[in-house]
């Protein structure tokens, strides 16, 4: 199950591939995005050293 936001570009690829997906603005999806934000911030720090 893929959790997606309101991006209209998500609908047709998932439907065409038959992949299960669900629209979710807050909740589990937001927690995953927060984690990726932390990873991106830490990765930028490596490039500056």
mmCIF file of the N, C-alpha and C atoms, coordinates in Angstrom:
data_MODEL
# 
_entry.id   MODEL 
# 
loop_
_atom_site.group_PDB 
_atom_site.id 
_atom_site.type_symbol 
_atom_site.label_atom_id 
_atom_site.label_alt_id 
_atom_site.label_comp_id 
_atom_site.label_asym_id 
_atom_site.label_entity_id 
_atom_site.label_seq_id 
_atom_site.pdbx_PDB_ins_code 
_atom_site.Cartn_x 
_atom_site.Cartn_y 
_atom_site.Cartn_z 
_atom_site.occupancy 
_atom_site.B_iso_or_equiv 
_atom_site.pdbx_formal_charge 
_atom_site.auth_seq_id 
_atom_site.auth_comp_id 
_atom_site.auth_asym_id 
_atom_site.auth_atom_id 
_atom_site.pdbx_PDB_model_num 
ATOM 1   N N  . UNK A 1 1  ? 0.848  -1.175 0.000   1.00 0.00 ? 1  UNK A N  1 
ATOM 2   C CA . UNK A 1 1  ? 0.000  0.000  0.000   1.00 0.00 ? 1  UNK A CA 1 
ATOM 3   C C  . UNK A 1 1  ? 0.889  1.231  0.000   1.00 0.00 ? 1  UNK A C  1 
ATOM 4   N N  . UNK A 1 2  ? 0.738  2.073  -1.013  1.00 0.00 ? 2  UNK A N  1 
ATOM 5   C CA . UNK A 1 2  ? 1.447  3.335  -1.102  1.00 0.00 ? 2  UNK A CA 1 
ATOM 6   C C  . UNK A 1 2  ? 0.548  4.443  -0.565  1.00 0.00 ? 2  UNK A C  1 
ATOM 7   N N  . UNK A 1 3  ? 1.102  5.299  0.264   1.00 0.00 ? 3  UNK A N  1 
ATOM 8   C CA . UNK A 1 3  ? 0.371  6.450  0.779   1.00 0.00 ? 3  UNK A CA 1 
ATOM 9   C C  . UNK A 1 3  ? 0.817  7.674  0.003   1.00 0.00 ? 3  UNK A C  1 
ATOM 10  N N  . UNK A 1 4  ? -0.125 8.372  -0.624  1.00 0.00 ? 4  UNK A N  1 
ATOM 11  C CA . UNK A 1 4  ? 0.220  9.517  -1.471  1.00 0.00 ? 4  UNK A CA 1 
ATOM 12  C C  . UNK A 1 4  ? -0.541 10.750 -1.017  1.00 0.00 ? 4  UNK A C  1 
ATOM 13  N N  . UNK A 1 5  ? -0.044 11.903 -1.457  1.00 0.00 ? 5  UNK A N  1 
ATOM 14  C CA . UNK A 1 5  ? -0.739 13.150 -1.145  1.00 0.00 ? 5  UNK A CA 1 
ATOM 15  C C  . UNK A 1 5  ? -1.697 13.494 -2.272  1.00 0.00 ? 5  UNK A C  1 
ATOM 16  N N  . UNK A 1 6  ? -2.023 14.741 -2.420  1.00 0.00 ? 6  UNK A N  1 
ATOM 17  C CA . UNK A 1 6  ? -3.042 15.139 -3.406  1.00 0.00 ? 6  UNK A CA 1 
ATOM 18  C C  . UNK A 1 6  ? -2.530 15.279 -4.836  1.00 0.00 ? 6  UNK A C  1 
ATOM 19  N N  . UNK A 1 7  ? -1.307 14.915 -5.092  1.00 0.00 ? 7  UNK A N  1 
ATOM 20  C CA . UNK A 1 7  ? -0.750 15.058 -6.433  1.00 0.00 ? 7  UNK A CA 1 
ATOM 21  C C  . UNK A 1 7  ? -1.549 14.284 -7.468  1.00 0.00 ? 7  UNK A C  1 
ATOM 22  N N  . UNK A 1 8  ? -2.098 14.960 -8.473  1.00 0.00 ? 8  UNK A N  1 
ATOM 23  C CA . UNK A 1 8  ? -2.925 14.264 -9.468  1.00 0.00 ? 8  UNK A CA 1 
ATOM 24  C C  . UNK A 1 8  ? -2.128 13.290 -10.332 1.00 0.00 ? 8  UNK A C  1 
ATOM 25  N N  . UNK A 1 9  ? -0.817 13.408 -10.355 1.00 0.00 ? 9  UNK A N  1 
ATOM 26  C CA . UNK A 1 9  ? 0.015  12.534 -11.176 1.00 0.00 ? 9  UNK A CA 1 
ATOM 27  C C  . UNK A 1 9  ? 0.153  11.140 -10.568 1.00 0.00 ? 9  UNK A C  1 
ATOM 28  N N  . UNK A 1 10 ? -0.284 10.927 -9.339  1.00 0.00 ? 10 UNK A N  1 
ATOM 29  C CA . UNK A 1 10 ? -0.189 9.611  -8.720  1.00 0.00 ? 10 UNK A CA 1 
ATOM 30  C C  . UNK A 1 10 ? -1.295 8.653  -9.164  1.00 0.00 ? 10 UNK A C  1 
ATOM 31  N N  . UNK A 1 11 ? -2.438 9.176  -9.497  1.00 0.00 ? 11 UNK A N  1 
ATOM 32  C CA . UNK A 1 11 ? -3.621 8.338  -9.712  1.00 0.00 ? 11 UNK A CA 1 
ATOM 33  C C  . UNK A 1 11 ? -3.441 7.374  -10.882 1.00 0.00 ? 11 UNK A C  1 
ATOM 34  N N  . UNK A 1 12 ? -3.163 7.866  -12.071 1.00 0.00 ? 12 UNK A N  1 
ATOM 35  C CA . UNK A 1 12 ? -3.169 6.986  -13.235 1.00 0.00 ? 12 UNK A CA 1 
ATOM 36  C C  . UNK A 1 12 ? -2.049 5.956  -13.229 1.00 0.00 ? 12 UNK A C  1 
ATOM 37  N N  . UNK A 1 13 ? -0.806 6.263  -12.766 1.00 0.00 ? 13 UNK A N  1 
ATOM 38  C CA . UNK A 1 13 ? 0.202  5.188  -12.760 1.00 0.00 ? 13 UNK A CA 1 
ATOM 39  C C  . UNK A 1 13 ? -0.163 4.036  -11.823 1.00 0.00 ? 13 UNK A C  1 
ATOM 40  N N  . UNK A 1 14 ? -0.669 4.370  -10.632 1.00 0.00 ? 14 UNK A N  1 
ATOM 41  C CA . UNK A 1 14 ? -1.033 3.314  -9.692  1.00 0.00 ? 14 UNK A CA 1 
ATOM 42  C C  . UNK A 1 14 ? -2.208 2.501  -10.210 1.00 0.00 ? 14 UNK A C  1 
ATOM 43  N N  . UNK A 1 15 ? -3.176 3.159  -10.813 1.00 0.00 ? 15 UNK A N  1 
ATOM 44  C CA . UNK A 1 15 ? -4.320 2.423  -11.366 1.00 0.00 ? 15 UNK A CA 1 
ATOM 45  C C  . UNK A 1 15 ? -3.889 1.544  -12.536 1.00 0.00 ? 15 UNK A C  1 
ATOM 46  N N  . UNK A 1 16 ? -3.038 2.076  -13.378 1.00 0.00 ? 16 UNK A N  1 
ATOM 47  C CA . UNK A 1 16 ? -2.597 1.309  -14.544 1.00 0.00 ? 16 UNK A CA 1 
ATOM 48  C C  . UNK A 1 16 ? -1.775 0.081  -14.152 1.00 0.00 ? 16 UNK A C  1 
ATOM 49  N N  . UNK A 1 17 ? -0.930 0.250  -13.130 1.00 0.00 ? 17 UNK A N  1 
ATOM 50  C CA . UNK A 1 17 ? -0.107 -0.865 -12.677 1.00 0.00 ? 17 UNK A CA 1 
ATOM 51  C C  . UNK A 1 17 ? -0.849 -1.809 -11.732 1.00 0.00 ? 17 UNK A C  1 
ATOM 52  N N  . UNK A 1 18 ? -2.006 -1.377 -11.255 1.00 0.00 ? 18 UNK A N  1 
ATOM 53  C CA . UNK A 1 18 ? -2.769 -2.205 -10.331 1.00 0.00 ? 18 UNK A CA 1 
ATOM 54  C C  . UNK A 1 18 ? -2.156 -2.249 -8.936  1.00 0.00 ? 18 UNK A C  1 
ATOM 55  N N  . UNK A 1 19 ? -1.432 -1.195 -8.596  1.00 0.00 ? 19 UNK A N  1 
ATOM 56  C CA . UNK A 1 19 ? -0.763 -1.114 -7.298  1.00 0.00 ? 19 UNK A CA 1 
ATOM 57  C C  . UNK A 1 19 ? -1.730 -0.517 -6.279  1.00 0.00 ? 19 UNK A C  1 
ATOM 58  N N  . UNK A 1 20 ? -1.829 -1.116 -5.093  1.00 0.00 ? 20 UNK A N  1 
ATOM 59  C CA . UNK A 1 20 ? -2.715 -0.542 -4.078  1.00 0.00 ? 20 UNK A CA 1 
ATOM 60  C C  . UNK A 1 20 ? -2.163 0.778  -3.552  1.00 0.00 ? 20 UNK A C  1 
ATOM 61  N N  . UNK A 1 21 ? -3.022 1.783  -3.431  1.00 0.00 ? 21 UNK A N  1 
ATOM 62  C CA . UNK A 1 21 ? -2.599 3.093  -2.941  1.00 0.00 ? 21 UNK A CA 1 
ATOM 63  C C  . UNK A 1 21 ? -3.742 3.738  -2.194  1.00 0.00 ? 21 UNK A C  1 
ATOM 64  N N  . UNK A 1 22 ? -3.401 4.724  -1.385  1.00 0.00 ? 22 UNK A N  1 
ATOM 65  C CA . UNK A 1 22 ? -4.415 5.423  -0.605  1.00 0.00 ? 22 UNK A CA 1 
ATOM 66  C C  . UNK A 1 22 ? -3.988 6.874  -0.437  1.00 0.00 ? 22 UNK A C  1 
ATOM 67  N N  . UNK A 1 23 ? -4.959 7.773  -0.578  1.00 0.00 ? 23 UNK A N  1 
ATOM 68  C CA . UNK A 1 23 ? -4.711 9.196  -0.374  1.00 0.00 ? 23 UNK A CA 1 
ATOM 69  C C  . UNK A 1 23 ? -4.694 9.480  1.118   1.00 0.00 ? 23 UNK A C  1 
ATOM 70  N N  . UNK A 1 24 ? -3.628 10.121 1.588   1.00 0.00 ? 24 UNK A N  1 
ATOM 71  C CA . UNK A 1 24 ? -3.539 10.469 2.999   1.00 0.00 ? 24 UNK A CA 1 
ATOM 72  C C  . UNK A 1 24 ? -2.741 11.764 3.119   1.00 0.00 ? 24 UNK A C  1 
ATOM 73  N N  . UNK A 1 25 ? -3.378 12.788 3.650   1.00 0.00 ? 25 UNK A N  1 
ATOM 74  C CA . UNK A 1 25 ? -2.714 14.080 3.775   1.00 0.00 ? 25 UNK A CA 1 
ATOM 75  C C  . UNK A 1 25 ? -1.887 14.155 5.054   1.00 0.00 ? 25 UNK A C  1 
ATOM 76  N N  . UNK A 1 26 ? -2.391 13.613 6.140   1.00 0.00 ? 26 UNK A N  1 
ATOM 77  C CA . UNK A 1 26 ? -1.674 13.621 7.403   1.00 0.00 ? 26 UNK A CA 1 
ATOM 78  C C  . UNK A 1 26 ? -1.564 12.185 7.897   1.00 0.00 ? 26 UNK A C  1 
ATOM 79  N N  . UNK A 1 27 ? -0.901 11.967 9.001   1.00 0.00 ? 27 UNK A N  1 
ATOM 80  C CA . UNK A 1 27 ? -0.815 10.629 9.565   1.00 0.00 ? 27 UNK A CA 1 
ATOM 81  C C  . UNK A 1 27 ? 0.478  9.934  9.210   1.00 0.00 ? 27 UNK A C  1 
ATOM 82  N N  . UNK A 1 28 ? 0.390  8.665  8.819   1.00 0.00 ? 28 UNK A N  1 
ATOM 83  C CA . UNK A 1 28 ? 1.579  7.855  8.548   1.00 0.00 ? 28 UNK A CA 1 
ATOM 84  C C  . UNK A 1 28 ? 2.448  8.450  7.459   1.00 0.00 ? 28 UNK A C  1 
ATOM 85  N N  . UNK A 1 29 ? 1.841  8.961  6.432   1.00 0.00 ? 29 UNK A N  1 
ATOM 86  C CA . UNK A 1 29 ? 2.590  9.543  5.327   1.00 0.00 ? 29 UNK A CA 1 
ATOM 87  C C  . UNK A 1 29 ? 3.438  10.709 5.817   1.00 0.00 ? 29 UNK A C  1 
ATOM 88  N N  . UNK A 1 30 ? 2.882  11.542 6.664   1.00 0.00 ? 30 UNK A N  1 
ATOM 89  C CA . UNK A 1 30 ? 3.608  12.692 7.176   1.00 0.00 ? 30 UNK A CA 1 
ATOM 90  C C  . UNK A 1 30 ? 4.805  12.267 8.022   1.00 0.00 ? 30 UNK A C  1 
ATOM 91  N N  . UNK A 1 31 ? 4.658  11.199 8.776   1.00 0.00 ? 31 UNK A N  1 
ATOM 92  C CA . UNK A 1 31 ? 5.773  10.708 9.586   1.00 0.00 ? 31 UNK A CA 1 
ATOM 93  C C  . UNK A 1 31 ? 6.927  10.254 8.708   1.00 0.00 ? 31 UNK A C  1 
ATOM 94  N N  . UNK A 1 32 ? 6.622  9.584  7.611   1.00 0.00 ? 32 UNK A N  1 
ATOM 95  C CA . UNK A 1 32 ? 7.660  9.134  6.682   1.00 0.00 ? 32 UNK A CA 1 
ATOM 96  C C  . UNK A 1 32 ? 8.332  10.342 6.039   1.00 0.00 ? 32 UNK A C  1 
ATOM 97  N N  . UNK A 1 33 ? 7.556  11.320 5.622   1.00 0.00 ? 33 UNK A N  1 
ATOM 98  C CA . UNK A 1 33 ? 8.144  12.507 5.003   1.00 0.00 ? 33 UNK A CA 1 
ATOM 99  C C  . UNK A 1 33 ? 9.008  13.284 5.987   1.00 0.00 ? 33 UNK A C  1 
ATOM 100 N N  . UNK A 1 34 ? 8.614  13.339 7.247   1.00 0.00 ? 34 UNK A N  1 
ATOM 101 C CA . UNK A 1 34 ? 9.452  14.004 8.253   1.00 0.00 ? 34 UNK A CA 1 
ATOM 102 C C  . UNK A 1 34 ? 10.791 13.291 8.384   1.00 0.00 ? 34 UNK A C  1 
ATOM 103 N N  . UNK A 1 35 ? 10.773 11.962 8.368   1.00 0.00 ? 35 UNK A N  1 
ATOM 104 C CA . UNK A 1 35 ? 12.019 11.196 8.467   1.00 0.00 ? 35 UNK A CA 1 
ATOM 105 C C  . UNK A 1 35 ? 12.924 11.486 7.269   1.00 0.00 ? 35 UNK A C  1 
ATOM 106 N N  . UNK A 1 36 ? 12.368 11.531 6.059   1.00 0.00 ? 36 UNK A N  1 
ATOM 107 C CA . UNK A 1 36 ? 13.181 11.833 4.885   1.00 0.00 ? 36 UNK A CA 1 
ATOM 108 C C  . UNK A 1 36 ? 13.735 13.252 4.947   1.00 0.00 ? 36 UNK A C  1 
ATOM 109 N N  . UNK A 1 37 ? 13.003 14.178 5.540   1.00 0.00 ? 37 UNK A N  1 
ATOM 110 C CA . UNK A 1 37 ? 13.503 15.540 5.702   1.00 0.00 ? 37 UNK A CA 1 
ATOM 111 C C  . UNK A 1 37 ? 14.756 15.537 6.585   1.00 0.00 ? 37 UNK A C  1 
ATOM 112 N N  . UNK A 1 38 ? 14.721 14.754 7.660   1.00 0.00 ? 38 UNK A N  1 
ATOM 113 C CA . UNK A 1 38 ? 15.894 14.640 8.546   1.00 0.00 ? 38 UNK A CA 1 
ATOM 114 C C  . UNK A 1 38 ? 17.069 14.034 7.789   1.00 0.00 ? 38 UNK A C  1 
ATOM 115 N N  . UNK A 1 39 ? 16.824 12.984 7.020   1.00 0.00 ? 39 UNK A N  1 
ATOM 116 C CA . UNK A 1 39 ? 17.887 12.333 6.254   1.00 0.00 ? 39 UNK A CA 1 
ATOM 117 C C  . UNK A 1 39 ? 18.496 13.317 5.257   1.00 0.00 ? 39 UNK A C  1 
ATOM 118 N N  . UNK A 1 40 ? 17.671 14.085 4.567   1.00 0.00 ? 40 UNK A N  1 
ATOM 119 C CA . UNK A 1 40 ? 18.176 15.062 3.598   1.00 0.00 ? 40 UNK A CA 1 
ATOM 120 C C  . UNK A 1 40 ? 19.024 16.127 4.276   1.00 0.00 ? 40 UNK A C  1 
ATOM 121 N N  . UNK A 1 41 ? 18.586 16.613 5.438   1.00 0.00 ? 41 UNK A N  1 
ATOM 122 C CA . UNK A 1 41 ? 19.352 17.625 6.152   1.00 0.00 ? 41 UNK A CA 1 
ATOM 123 C C  . UNK A 1 41 ? 20.694 17.087 6.590   1.00 0.00 ? 41 UNK A C  1 
ATOM 124 N N  . UNK A 1 42 ? 20.735 15.865 7.075   1.00 0.00 ? 42 UNK A N  1 
ATOM 125 C CA . UNK A 1 42 ? 22.003 15.267 7.488   1.00 0.00 ? 42 UNK A CA 1 
ATOM 126 C C  . UNK A 1 42 ? 22.917 15.012 6.303   1.00 0.00 ? 42 UNK A C  1 
ATOM 127 N N  . UNK A 1 43 ? 22.351 14.602 5.178   1.00 0.00 ? 43 UNK A N  1 
ATOM 128 C CA . UNK A 1 43 ? 23.155 14.348 3.984   1.00 0.00 ? 43 UNK A CA 1 
ATOM 129 C C  . UNK A 1 43 ? 23.776 15.635 3.452   1.00 0.00 ? 43 UNK A C  1 
ATOM 130 N N  . UNK A 1 44 ? 23.068 16.747 3.551   1.00 0.00 ? 44 UNK A N  1 
ATOM 131 C CA . UNK A 1 44 ? 23.637 18.013 3.099   1.00 0.00 ? 44 UNK A CA 1 
ATOM 132 C C  . UNK A 1 44 ? 24.845 18.383 3.923   1.00 0.00 ? 44 UNK A C  1 
ATOM 133 N N  . UNK A 1 45 ? 24.848 18.044 5.199   1.00 0.00 ? 45 UNK A N  1 
ATOM 134 C CA . UNK A 1 45 ? 25.982 18.338 6.072   1.00 0.00 ? 45 UNK A CA 1 
ATOM 135 C C  . UNK A 1 45 ? 27.250 17.628 5.656   1.00 0.00 ? 45 UNK A C  1 
ATOM 136 N N  . UNK A 1 46 ? 27.138 16.431 5.070   1.00 0.00 ? 46 UNK A N  1 
ATOM 137 C CA . UNK A 1 46 ? 28.313 15.701 4.618   1.00 0.00 ? 46 UNK A CA 1 
ATOM 138 C C  . UNK A 1 46 ? 28.990 16.412 3.452   1.00 0.00 ? 46 UNK A C  1 
ATOM 139 N N  . UNK A 1 47 ? 28.231 17.032 2.609   1.00 0.00 ? 47 UNK A N  1 
ATOM 140 C CA . UNK A 1 47 ? 28.789 17.717 1.446   1.00 0.00 ? 47 UNK A CA 1 
ATOM 141 C C  . UNK A 1 47 ? 29.553 18.977 1.787   1.00 0.00 ? 47 UNK A C  1 
ATOM 142 N N  . UNK A 1 48 ? 29.293 19.547 2.963   1.00 0.00 ? 48 UNK A N  1 
ATOM 143 C CA . UNK A 1 48 ? 29.945 20.785 3.347   1.00 0.00 ? 48 UNK A CA 1 
ATOM 144 C C  . UNK A 1 48 ? 31.268 20.574 4.067   1.00 0.00 ? 48 UNK A C  1 
ATOM 145 N N  . UNK A 1 49 ? 31.584 19.341 4.371   1.00 0.00 ? 49 UNK A N  1 
ATOM 146 C CA . UNK A 1 49 ? 32.834 19.071 5.100   1.00 0.00 ? 49 UNK A CA 1 
ATOM 147 C C  . UNK A 1 49 ? 33.968 18.754 4.188   1.00 0.00 ? 49 UNK A C  1 
# 
